[in-house]
Amino acid sequence: MGNALEIGDALLTSPQVCKITFTCLTAVGKKLMAGSVETVKKVSLELGDNAPCINFDDADIDIAVKGTVKLKDEIHVD
């Protein structure tokens, strides 16, 4: 937690970080991919503001779906 730009730069430039995985908007993903070039990091991105979620075995699927849809509506950026 903290300043996103400082944290991102530290992760991208660190030789100790081998891979970056992130869920973000496409514009942020492009910046992460571009920033990972110098240290040749593997990058896995989920782009497009899709509100991903993980449901465990004991989840109430109806509640999880409603919550995910509501969250997606709240964070959607045009």
PDB file of N, CA, C and O in Angstrom:
ATOM      1  N   MET A   1       0.848  -1.166   0.000  1.00  0.00           N
ATOM      2  CA  MET A   1       0.000   0.000   0.000  1.00  0.00           C
ATOM      3  C   MET A   1       0.896   1.232   0.000  1.00  0.00           C
ATOM      4  O   MET A   1       1.904   1.293   0.703  1.00  0.00           O
ATOM      5  N   GLY A   2       0.508   2.186  -0.789  1.00  0.00           N
ATOM      6  CA  GLY A   2       1.304   3.399  -0.845  1.00  0.00           C
ATOM      7  C   GLY A   2       1.184   4.064  -2.201  1.00  0.00           C
ATOM      8  O   GLY A   2       0.180   3.902  -2.894  1.00  0.00           O
ATOM      9  N   ASN A   3       2.194   4.802  -2.574  1.00  0.00           N
ATOM     10  CA  ASN A   3       2.213   5.530  -3.832  1.00  0.00           C
ATOM     11  C   ASN A   3       2.372   4.539  -4.990  1.00  0.00           C
ATOM     12  O   ASN A   3       3.403   3.879  -5.116  1.00  0.00           O
ATOM     13  N   ALA A   4       1.337   4.443  -5.832  1.00  0.00           N
ATOM     14  CA  ALA A   4       1.325   3.452  -6.911  1.00  0.00           C
ATOM     15  C   ALA A   4       2.483   3.619  -7.884  1.00  0.00           C
ATOM     16  O   ALA A   4       3.074   2.633  -8.324  1.00  0.00           O
ATOM     17  N   LEU A   5       2.808   4.859  -8.221  1.00  0.00           N
ATOM     18  CA  LEU A   5       3.912   5.080  -9.164  1.00  0.00           C
ATOM     19  C   LEU A   5       5.249   4.647  -8.584  1.00  0.00           C
ATOM     20  O   LEU A   5       6.050   4.023  -9.279  1.00  0.00           O
ATOM     21  N   GLU A   6       5.500   4.966  -7.326  1.00  0.00           N
ATOM     22  CA  GLU A   6       6.759   4.568  -6.686  1.00  0.00           C
ATOM     23  C   GLU A   6       6.848   3.052  -6.550  1.00  0.00           C
ATOM     24  O   GLU A   6       7.890   2.458  -6.826  1.00  0.00           O
ATOM     25  N   ILE A   7       5.769   2.439  -6.129  1.00  0.00           N
ATOM     26  CA  ILE A   7       5.761   0.982  -5.961  1.00  0.00           C
ATOM     27  C   ILE A   7       5.938   0.300  -7.311  1.00  0.00           C
ATOM     28  O   ILE A   7       6.722  -0.640  -7.444  1.00  0.00           O
ATOM     29  N   GLY A   8       5.206   0.778  -8.309  1.00  0.00           N
ATOM     30  CA  GLY A   8       5.320   0.197  -9.644  1.00  0.00           C
ATOM     31  C   GLY A   8       6.719   0.308 -10.209  1.00  0.00           C
ATOM     32  O   GLY A   8       7.250  -0.656 -10.760  1.00  0.00           O
ATOM     33  N   ASP A   9       7.317   1.474 -10.075  1.00  0.00           N
ATOM     34  CA  ASP A   9       8.693   1.656 -10.556  1.00  0.00           C
ATOM     35  C   ASP A   9       9.667   0.736  -9.825  1.00  0.00           C
ATOM     36  O   ASP A   9      10.572   0.174 -10.442  1.00  0.00           O
ATOM     37  N   ALA A  10       9.486   0.579  -8.520  1.00  0.00           N
ATOM     38  CA  ALA A  10      10.374  -0.295  -7.738  1.00  0.00           C
ATOM     39  C   ALA A  10      10.243  -1.740  -8.205  1.00  0.00           C
ATOM     40  O   ALA A  10      11.247  -2.440  -8.334  1.00  0.00           O
ATOM     41  N   LEU A  11       9.027  -2.190  -8.456  1.00  0.00           N
ATOM     42  CA  LEU A  11       8.820  -3.565  -8.923  1.00  0.00           C
ATOM     43  C   LEU A  11       9.377  -3.768 -10.323  1.00  0.00           C
ATOM     44  O   LEU A  11       9.997  -4.791 -10.610  1.00  0.00           O
ATOM     45  N   LEU A  12       9.153  -2.785 -11.194  1.00  0.00           N
ATOM     46  CA  LEU A  12       9.611  -2.913 -12.573  1.00  0.00           C
ATOM     47  C   LEU A  12      11.125  -2.895 -12.696  1.00  0.00           C
ATOM     48  O   LEU A  12      11.680  -3.581 -13.554  1.00  0.00           O
ATOM     49  N   THR A  13      11.802  -2.125 -11.857  1.00  0.00           N
ATOM     50  CA  THR A  13      13.256  -1.994 -11.989  1.00  0.00           C
ATOM     51  C   THR A  13      14.043  -2.981 -11.131  1.00  0.00           C
ATOM     52  O   THR A  13      15.247  -3.139 -11.330  1.00  0.00           O
ATOM     53  N   SER A  14      13.395  -3.639 -10.196  1.00  0.00           N
ATOM     54  CA  SER A  14      14.096  -4.558  -9.300  1.00  0.00           C
ATOM     55  C   SER A  14      14.539  -5.824 -10.028  1.00  0.00           C
ATOM     56  O   SER A  14      13.737  -6.461 -10.711  1.00  0.00           O
ATOM     57  N   PRO A  15      15.817  -6.192  -9.885  1.00  0.00           N
ATOM     58  CA  PRO A  15      16.284  -7.447 -10.471  1.00  0.00           C
ATOM     59  C   PRO A  15      15.777  -8.667  -9.688  1.00  0.00           C
ATOM     60  O   PRO A  15      15.877  -9.796 -10.168  1.00  0.00           O
ATOM     61  N   GLN A  16      15.235  -8.441  -8.486  1.00  0.00           N
ATOM     62  CA  GLN A  16      14.706  -9.541  -7.680  1.00  0.00           C
ATOM     63  C   GLN A  16      13.301  -9.959  -8.097  1.00  0.00           C
ATOM     64  O   GLN A  16      12.860 -11.059  -7.765  1.00  0.00           O
ATOM     65  N   VAL A  17      12.599  -9.102  -8.815  1.00  0.00           N
ATOM     66  CA  VAL A  17      11.242  -9.403  -9.263  1.00  0.00           C
ATOM     67  C   VAL A  17      11.339 -10.031 -10.652  1.00  0.00           C
ATOM     68  O   VAL A  17      11.847  -9.415 -11.588  1.00  0.00           O
ATOM     69  N   CYS A  18      10.838 -11.281 -10.775  1.00  0.00           N
ATOM     70  CA  CYS A  18      10.942 -12.018 -12.045  1.00  0.00           C
ATOM     71  C   CYS A  18       9.689 -11.913 -12.896  1.00  0.00           C
ATOM     72  O   CYS A  18       9.748 -12.038 -14.120  1.00  0.00           O
ATOM     73  N   LYS A  19       8.548 -11.683 -12.244  1.00  0.00           N
ATOM     74  CA  LYS A  19       7.285 -11.650 -12.982  1.00  0.00           C
ATOM     75  C   LYS A  19       6.322 -10.674 -12.325  1.00  0.00           C
ATOM     76  O   LYS A  19       6.293 -10.527 -11.103  1.00  0.00           O
ATOM     77  N   ILE A  20       5.538 -10.014 -13.161  1.00  0.00           N
ATOM     78  CA  ILE A  20       4.499  -9.110 -12.682  1.00  0.00           C
ATOM     79  C   ILE A  20       3.168  -9.627 -13.213  1.00  0.00           C
ATOM     80  O   ILE A  20       3.027  -9.897 -14.406  1.00  0.00           O
ATOM     81  N   THR A  21       2.204  -9.760 -12.327  1.00  0.00           N
ATOM     82  CA  THR A  21       0.847 -10.106 -12.731  1.00  0.00           C
ATOM     83  C   THR A  21      -0.082  -9.068 -12.132  1.00  0.00           C
ATOM     84  O   THR A  21       0.052  -8.698 -10.965  1.00  0.00           O
ATOM     85  N   PHE A  22      -1.029  -8.598 -12.943  1.00  0.00           N
ATOM     86  CA  PHE A  22      -1.803  -7.452 -12.511  1.00  0.00           C
ATOM     87  C   PHE A  22      -3.159  -7.451 -13.197  1.00  0.00           C
ATOM     88  O   PHE A  22      -3.287  -7.894 -14.339  1.00  0.00           O
ATOM     89  N   THR A  23      -4.152  -6.960 -12.510  1.00  0.00           N
ATOM     90  CA  THR A  23      -5.474  -6.712 -13.077  1.00  0.00           C
ATOM     91  C   THR A  23      -5.639  -5.205 -13.148  1.00  0.00           C
ATOM     92  O   THR A  23      -5.563  -4.515 -12.132  1.00  0.00           O
ATOM     93  N   CYS A  24      -5.865  -4.696 -14.351  1.00  0.00           N
ATOM     94  CA  CYS A  24      -5.889  -3.240 -14.493  1.00  0.00           C
ATOM     95  C   CYS A  24      -6.533  -2.827 -15.802  1.00  0.00           C
ATOM     96  O   CYS A  24      -6.919  -3.658 -16.624  1.00  0.00           O
ATOM     97  N   LEU A  25      -6.635  -1.531 -15.967  1.00  0.00           N
ATOM     98  CA  LEU A  25      -7.100  -0.979 -17.229  1.00  0.00           C
ATOM     99  C   LEU A  25      -6.026  -1.169 -18.298  1.00  0.00           C
ATOM    100  O   LEU A  25      -4.842  -1.284 -17.982  1.00  0.00           O
ATOM    101  N   THR A  26      -6.436  -1.201 -19.543  1.00  0.00           N
ATOM    102  CA  THR A  26      -5.506  -1.429 -20.650  1.00  0.00           C
ATOM    103  C   THR A  26      -4.370  -0.403 -20.662  1.00  0.00           C
ATOM    104  O   THR A  26      -3.222  -0.767 -20.918  1.00  0.00           O
ATOM    105  N   ALA A  27      -4.662   0.850 -20.394  1.00  0.00           N
ATOM    106  CA  ALA A  27      -3.626   1.889 -20.405  1.00  0.00           C
ATOM    107  C   ALA A  27      -2.552   1.606 -19.365  1.00  0.00           C
ATOM    108  O   ALA A  27      -1.366   1.810 -19.626  1.00  0.00           O
ATOM    109  N   VAL A  28      -2.954   1.138 -18.192  1.00  0.00           N
ATOM    110  CA  VAL A  28      -1.983   0.795 -17.140  1.00  0.00           C
ATOM    111  C   VAL A  28      -1.187  -0.436 -17.567  1.00  0.00           C
ATOM    112  O   VAL A  28       0.025  -0.496 -17.361  1.00  0.00           O
ATOM    113  N   GLY A  29      -1.862  -1.410 -18.156  1.00  0.00           N
ATOM    114  CA  GLY A  29      -1.175  -2.611 -18.639  1.00  0.00           C
ATOM    115  C   GLY A  29      -0.091  -2.302 -19.652  1.00  0.00           C
ATOM    116  O   GLY A  29       0.983  -2.904 -19.629  1.00  0.00           O
ATOM    117  N   LYS A  30      -0.374  -1.364 -20.540  1.00  0.00           N
ATOM    118  CA  LYS A  30       0.627  -0.950 -21.528  1.00  0.00           C
ATOM    119  C   LYS A  30       1.858  -0.364 -20.851  1.00  0.00           C
ATOM    120  O   LYS A  30       2.988  -0.632 -21.258  1.00  0.00           O
ATOM    121  N   LYS A  31       1.633   0.435 -19.818  1.00  0.00           N
ATOM    122  CA  LYS A  31       2.764   1.036 -19.089  1.00  0.00           C
ATOM    123  C   LYS A  31       3.566  -0.043 -18.362  1.00  0.00           C
ATOM    124  O   LYS A  31       4.795   0.009 -18.341  1.00  0.00           O
ATOM    125  N   LEU A  32       2.883  -1.014 -17.769  1.00  0.00           N
ATOM    126  CA  LEU A  32       3.586  -2.094 -17.079  1.00  0.00           C
ATOM    127  C   LEU A  32       4.405  -2.929 -18.063  1.00  0.00           C
ATOM    128  O   LEU A  32       5.547  -3.289 -17.776  1.00  0.00           O
ATOM    129  N   MET A  33       3.829  -3.233 -19.209  1.00  0.00           N
ATOM    130  CA  MET A  33       4.569  -4.007 -20.210  1.00  0.00           C
ATOM    131  C   MET A  33       5.794  -3.235 -20.699  1.00  0.00           C
ATOM    132  O   MET A  33       6.882  -3.796 -20.820  1.00  0.00           O
ATOM    133  N   ALA A  34       5.610  -1.960 -20.975  1.00  0.00           N
ATOM    134  CA  ALA A  34       6.726  -1.135 -21.450  1.00  0.00           C
ATOM    135  C   ALA A  34       7.812  -1.029 -20.386  1.00  0.00           C
ATOM    136  O   ALA A  34       9.000  -1.075 -20.705  1.00  0.00           O
ATOM    137  N   GLY A  35       7.412  -0.887 -19.128  1.00  0.00           N
ATOM    138  CA  GLY A  35       8.374  -0.761 -18.043  1.00  0.00           C
ATOM    139  C   GLY A  35       9.106  -2.034 -17.704  1.00  0.00           C
ATOM    140  O   GLY A  35      10.161  -1.995 -17.070  1.00  0.00           O
ATOM    141  N   SER A  36       8.555  -3.178 -18.121  1.00  0.00           N
ATOM    142  CA  SER A  36       9.187  -4.458 -17.797  1.00  0.00           C
ATOM    143  C   SER A  36      10.246  -4.872 -18.814  1.00  0.00           C
ATOM    144  O   SER A  36      10.939  -5.871 -18.619  1.00  0.00           O
ATOM    145  N   VAL A  37      10.372  -4.116 -19.887  1.00  0.00           N
ATOM    146  CA  VAL A  37      11.286  -4.473 -20.967  1.00  0.00           C
ATOM    147  C   VAL A  37      12.753  -4.451 -20.526  1.00  0.00           C
ATOM    148  O   VAL A  37      13.505  -5.371 -20.851  1.00  0.00           O
ATOM    149  N   GLU A  38      13.163  -3.432 -19.804  1.00  0.00           N
ATOM    150  CA  GLU A  38      14.576  -3.282 -19.429  1.00  0.00           C
ATOM    151  C   GLU A  38      15.099  -4.445 -18.595  1.00  0.00           C
ATOM    152  O   GLU A  38      16.257  -4.838 -18.734  1.00  0.00           O
ATOM    153  N   THR A  39      14.258  -4.993 -17.735  1.00  0.00           N
ATOM    154  CA  THR A  39      14.705  -6.102 -16.875  1.00  0.00           C
ATOM    155  C   THR A  39      14.166  -7.452 -17.364  1.00  0.00           C
ATOM    156  O   THR A  39      14.321  -8.467 -16.685  1.00  0.00           O
ATOM    157  N   VAL A  40      13.541  -7.461 -18.527  1.00  0.00           N
ATOM    158  CA  VAL A  40      13.018  -8.665 -19.193  1.00  0.00           C
ATOM    159  C   VAL A  40      12.185  -9.513 -18.230  1.00  0.00           C
ATOM    160  O   VAL A  40      12.485 -10.683 -17.994  1.00  0.00           O
ATOM    161  N   LYS A  41      11.147  -8.907 -17.686  1.00  0.00           N
ATOM    162  CA  LYS A  41      10.255  -9.611 -16.775  1.00  0.00           C
ATOM    163  C   LYS A  41       9.121 -10.276 -17.551  1.00  0.00           C
ATOM    164  O   LYS A  41       8.685  -9.780 -18.590  1.00  0.00           O
ATOM    165  N   LYS A  42       8.656 -11.398 -17.028  1.00  0.00           N
ATOM    166  CA  LYS A  42       7.430 -11.993 -17.545  1.00  0.00           C
ATOM    167  C   LYS A  42       6.279 -11.140 -17.020  1.00  0.00           C
ATOM    168  O   LYS A  42       6.328 -10.630 -15.901  1.00  0.00           O
ATOM    169  N   VAL A  43       5.242 -10.993 -17.847  1.00  0.00           N
ATOM    170  CA  VAL A  43       4.105 -10.166 -17.470  1.00  0.00           C
ATOM    171  C   VAL A  43       2.816 -10.916 -17.798  1.00  0.00           C
ATOM    172  O   VAL A  43       2.646 -11.402 -18.916  1.00  0.00           O
ATOM    173  N   SER A  44       1.910 -11.008 -16.826  1.00  0.00           N
ATOM    174  CA  SER A  44       0.577 -11.564 -17.044  1.00  0.00           C
ATOM    175  C   SER A  44      -0.427 -10.498 -16.628  1.00  0.00           C
ATOM    176  O   SER A  44      -0.408 -10.016 -15.495  1.00  0.00           O
ATOM    177  N   LEU A  45      -1.300 -10.140 -17.555  1.00  0.00           N
ATOM    178  CA  LEU A  45      -2.236  -9.053 -17.291  1.00  0.00           C
ATOM    179  C   LEU A  45      -3.665  -9.480 -17.590  1.00  0.00           C
ATOM    180  O   LEU A  45      -3.921 -10.201 -18.554  1.00  0.00           O
ATOM    181  N   GLU A  46      -4.584  -9.033 -16.760  1.00  0.00           N
ATOM    182  CA  GLU A  46      -6.022  -9.135 -17.033  1.00  0.00           C
ATOM    183  C   GLU A  46      -6.448  -7.700 -17.242  1.00  0.00           C
ATOM    184  O   GLU A  46      -6.459  -6.901 -16.306  1.00  0.00           O
ATOM    185  N   LEU A  47      -6.798  -7.376 -18.477  1.00  0.00           N
ATOM    186  CA  LEU A  47      -7.073  -5.988 -18.824  1.00  0.00           C
ATOM    187  C   LEU A  47      -8.542  -5.770 -19.141  1.00  0.00           C
ATOM    188  O   LEU A  47      -9.261  -6.709 -19.481  1.00  0.00           O
ATOM    189  N   GLY A  48      -8.971  -4.546 -19.028  1.00  0.00           N
ATOM    190  CA  GLY A  48     -10.288  -4.175 -19.499  1.00  0.00           C
ATOM    191  C   GLY A  48     -11.338  -3.971 -18.433  1.00  0.00           C
ATOM    192  O   GLY A  48     -12.527  -3.921 -18.748  1.00  0.00           O
ATOM    193  N   ASP A  49     -10.939  -3.852 -17.187  1.00  0.00           N
ATOM    194  CA  ASP A  49     -11.915  -3.498 -16.165  1.00  0.00           C
ATOM    195  C   ASP A  49     -13.004  -4.553 -16.040  1.00  0.00           C
ATOM    196  O   ASP A  49     -14.189  -4.221 -16.022  1.00  0.00           O
ATOM    197  N   ASN A  50     -12.610  -5.832 -15.953  1.00  0.00           N
ATOM    198  CA  ASN A  50     -13.584  -6.926 -15.949  1.00  0.00           C
ATOM    199  C   ASN A  50     -13.996  -7.418 -14.576  1.00  0.00           C
ATOM    200  O   ASN A  50     -14.770  -8.372 -14.495  1.00  0.00           O
ATOM    201  N   ALA A  51     -13.527  -6.825 -13.500  1.00  0.00           N
ATOM    202  CA  ALA A  51     -13.923  -7.187 -12.139  1.00  0.00           C
ATOM    203  C   ALA A  51     -13.768  -8.682 -11.862  1.00  0.00           C
ATOM    204  O   ALA A  51     -14.756  -9.347 -11.553  1.00  0.00           O
ATOM    205  N   PRO A  52     -12.555  -9.224 -11.966  1.00  0.00           N
ATOM    206  CA  PRO A  52     -12.374 -10.652 -11.696  1.00  0.00           C
ATOM    207  C   PRO A  52     -12.576 -10.954 -10.216  1.00  0.00           C
ATOM    208  O   PRO A  52     -12.415 -10.083  -9.362  1.00  0.00           O
ATOM    209  N   CYS A  53     -12.928 -12.190  -9.930  1.00  0.00           N
ATOM    210  CA  CYS A  53     -13.080 -12.603  -8.539  1.00  0.00           C
ATOM    211  C   CYS A  53     -12.757 -14.088  -8.417  1.00  0.00           C
ATOM    212  O   CYS A  53     -12.786 -14.828  -9.400  1.00  0.00           O
ATOM    213  N   ILE A  54     -12.453 -14.502  -7.215  1.00  0.00           N
ATOM    214  CA  ILE A  54     -12.198 -15.909  -6.906  1.00  0.00           C
ATOM    215  C   ILE A  54     -13.281 -16.363  -5.952  1.00  0.00           C
ATOM    216  O   ILE A  54     -13.526 -15.716  -4.934  1.00  0.00           O
ATOM    217  N   ASN A  55     -13.937 -17.476  -6.272  1.00  0.00           N
ATOM    218  CA  ASN A  55     -14.965 -18.040  -5.411  1.00  0.00           C
ATOM    219  C   ASN A  55     -14.477 -19.376  -4.868  1.00  0.00           C
ATOM    220  O   ASN A  55     -14.056 -20.251  -5.625  1.00  0.00           O
ATOM    221  N   PHE A  56     -14.538 -19.520  -3.563  1.00  0.00           N
ATOM    222  CA  PHE A  56     -14.125 -20.760  -2.924  1.00  0.00           C
ATOM    223  C   PHE A  56     -15.301 -21.727  -2.839  1.00  0.00           C
ATOM    224  O   PHE A  56     -16.444 -21.350  -3.097  1.00  0.00           O
ATOM    225  N   ASP A  57     -15.013 -22.973  -2.475  1.00  0.00           N
ATOM    226  CA  ASP A  57     -16.028 -24.028  -2.433  1.00  0.00           C
ATOM    227  C   ASP A  57     -17.239 -23.673  -1.584  1.00  0.00           C
ATOM    228  O   ASP A  57     -18.357 -24.081  -1.899  1.00  0.00           O
ATOM    229  N   ASP A  58     -17.033 -22.924  -0.520  1.00  0.00           N
ATOM    230  CA  ASP A  58     -18.140 -22.604   0.380  1.00  0.00           C
ATOM    231  C   ASP A  58     -18.866 -21.307   0.017  1.00  0.00           C
ATOM    232  O   ASP A  58     -19.682 -20.816   0.797  1.00  0.00           O
ATOM    233  N   ALA A  59     -18.575 -20.751  -1.162  1.00  0.00           N
ATOM    234  CA  ALA A  59     -19.202 -19.488  -1.572  1.00  0.00           C
ATOM    235  C   ALA A  59     -20.662 -19.696  -1.940  1.00  0.00           C
ATOM    236  O   ALA A  59     -21.043 -20.740  -2.469  1.00  0.00           O
ATOM    237  N   ASP A  60     -21.465 -18.693  -1.652  1.00  0.00           N
ATOM    238  CA  ASP A  60     -22.840 -18.646  -2.139  1.00  0.00           C
ATOM    239  C   ASP A  60     -22.758 -17.996  -3.517  1.00  0.00           C
ATOM    240  O   ASP A  60     -22.570 -16.784  -3.623  1.00  0.00           O
ATOM    241  N   ILE A  61     -22.899 -18.795  -4.566  1.00  0.00           N
ATOM    242  CA  ILE A  61     -22.666 -18.323  -5.931  1.00  0.00           C
ATOM    243  C   ILE A  61     -23.610 -17.180  -6.312  1.00  0.00           C
ATOM    244  O   ILE A  61     -23.193 -16.236  -6.984  1.00  0.00           O
ATOM    245  N   ASP A  62     -24.876 -17.254  -5.892  1.00  0.00           N
ATOM    246  CA  ASP A  62     -25.814 -16.176  -6.220  1.00  0.00           C
ATOM    247  C   ASP A  62     -25.345 -14.845  -5.641  1.00  0.00           C
ATOM    248  O   ASP A  62     -25.384 -13.822  -6.324  1.00  0.00           O
ATOM    249  N   ILE A  63     -24.909 -14.854  -4.401  1.00  0.00           N
ATOM    250  CA  ILE A  63     -24.410 -13.628  -3.763  1.00  0.00           C
ATOM    251  C   ILE A  63     -23.112 -13.163  -4.443  1.00  0.00           C
ATOM    252  O   ILE A  63     -22.913 -11.969  -4.663  1.00  0.00           O
ATOM    253  N   ALA A  64     -22.239 -14.116  -4.768  1.00  0.00           N
ATOM    254  CA  ALA A  64     -20.968 -13.764  -5.410  1.00  0.00           C
ATOM    255  C   ALA A  64     -21.194 -13.105  -6.767  1.00  0.00           C
ATOM    256  O   ALA A  64     -20.530 -12.123  -7.098  1.00  0.00           O
ATOM    257  N   VAL A  65     -22.116 -13.633  -7.544  1.00  0.00           N
ATOM    258  CA  VAL A  65     -22.401 -13.065  -8.865  1.00  0.00           C
ATOM    259  C   VAL A  65     -22.983 -11.664  -8.720  1.00  0.00           C
ATOM    260  O   VAL A  65     -22.557 -10.738  -9.410  1.00  0.00           O
ATOM    261  N   LYS A  66     -23.959 -11.504  -7.821  1.00  0.00           N
ATOM    262  CA  LYS A  66     -24.560 -10.185  -7.613  1.00  0.00           C
ATOM    263  C   LYS A  66     -23.509  -9.166  -7.156  1.00  0.00           C
ATOM    264  O   LYS A  66     -23.502  -8.027  -7.623  1.00  0.00           O
ATOM    265  N   GLY A  67     -22.626  -9.579  -6.247  1.00  0.00           N
ATOM    266  CA  GLY A  67     -21.584  -8.677  -5.758  1.00  0.00           C
ATOM    267  C   GLY A  67     -20.587  -8.301  -6.839  1.00  0.00           C
ATOM    268  O   GLY A  67     -20.147  -7.154  -6.913  1.00  0.00           O
ATOM    269  N   THR A  68     -20.230  -9.266  -7.677  1.00  0.00           N
ATOM    270  CA  THR A  68     -19.276  -8.999  -8.759  1.00  0.00           C
ATOM    271  C   THR A  68     -19.868  -8.037  -9.777  1.00  0.00           C
ATOM    272  O   THR A  68     -19.195  -7.107 -10.221  1.00  0.00           O
ATOM    273  N   VAL A  69     -21.124  -8.258 -10.148  1.00  0.00           N
ATOM    274  CA  VAL A  69     -21.786  -7.366 -11.109  1.00  0.00           C
ATOM    275  C   VAL A  69     -21.902  -5.959 -10.529  1.00  0.00           C
ATOM    276  O   VAL A  69     -21.660  -4.975 -11.228  1.00  0.00           O
ATOM    277  N   LYS A  70     -22.271  -5.863  -9.257  1.00  0.00           N
ATOM    278  CA  LYS A  70     -22.376  -4.552  -8.624  1.00  0.00           C
ATOM    279  C   LYS A  70     -21.023  -3.844  -8.610  1.00  0.00           C
ATOM    280  O   LYS A  70     -20.940  -2.656  -8.919  1.00  0.00           O
ATOM    281  N   LEU A  71     -19.962  -4.573  -8.252  1.00  0.00           N
ATOM    282  CA  LEU A  71     -18.624  -3.990  -8.226  1.00  0.00           C
ATOM    283  C   LEU A  71     -18.212  -3.525  -9.610  1.00  0.00           C
ATOM    284  O   LEU A  71     -17.670  -2.431  -9.765  1.00  0.00           O
ATOM    285  N   LYS A  72     -18.465  -4.344 -10.610  1.00  0.00           N
ATOM    286  CA  LYS A  72     -18.113  -3.964 -11.981  1.00  0.00           C
ATOM    287  C   LYS A  72     -18.816  -2.675 -12.380  1.00  0.00           C
ATOM    288  O   LYS A  72     -18.209  -1.797 -12.991  1.00  0.00           O
ATOM    289  N   ASP A  73     -20.090  -2.561 -12.037  1.00  0.00           N
ATOM    290  CA  ASP A  73     -20.829  -1.331 -12.340  1.00  0.00           C
ATOM    291  C   ASP A  73     -20.236  -0.120 -11.628  1.00  0.00           C
ATOM    292  O   ASP A  73     -20.210   0.977 -12.185  1.00  0.00           O
ATOM    293  N   GLU A  74     -19.761  -0.315 -10.405  1.00  0.00           N
ATOM    294  CA  GLU A  74     -19.212   0.787  -9.617  1.00  0.00           C
ATOM    295  C   GLU A  74     -17.851   1.245 -10.098  1.00  0.00           C
ATOM    296  O   GLU A  74     -17.523   2.426  -9.990  1.00  0.00           O
ATOM    297  N   ILE A  75     -17.037   0.312 -10.638  1.00  0.00           N
ATOM    298  CA  ILE A  75     -15.674   0.682 -11.035  1.00  0.00           C
ATOM    299  C   ILE A  75     -15.528   0.905 -12.530  1.00  0.00           C
ATOM    300  O   ILE A  75     -14.440   1.247 -12.993  1.00  0.00           O
ATOM    301  N   HIS A  76     -16.588   0.723 -13.293  1.00  0.00           N
ATOM    302  CA  HIS A  76     -16.498   0.868 -14.749  1.00  0.00           C
ATOM    303  C   HIS A  76     -16.053   2.278 -15.122  1.00  0.00           C
ATOM    304  O   HIS A  76     -16.587   3.272 -14.629  1.00  0.00           O
ATOM    305  N   VAL A  77     -15.062   2.334 -16.004  1.00  0.00           N
ATOM    306  CA  VAL A  77     -14.539   3.620 -16.491  1.00  0.00           C
ATOM    307  C   VAL A  77     -14.672   3.629 -18.001  1.00  0.00           C
ATOM    308  O   VAL A  77     -14.192   2.718 -18.676  1.00  0.00           O
ATOM    309  N   ASP A  78     -15.320   4.653 -18.534  1.00  0.00           N
ATOM    310  CA  ASP A  78     -15.466   4.758 -20.000  1.00  0.00           C
ATOM    311  C   ASP A  78     -14.263   5.395 -20.620  1.00  0.00           C
ATOM    312  O   ASP A  78     -14.211   5.564 -21.838  1.00  0.00           O
TER     313      ASP A  78
END
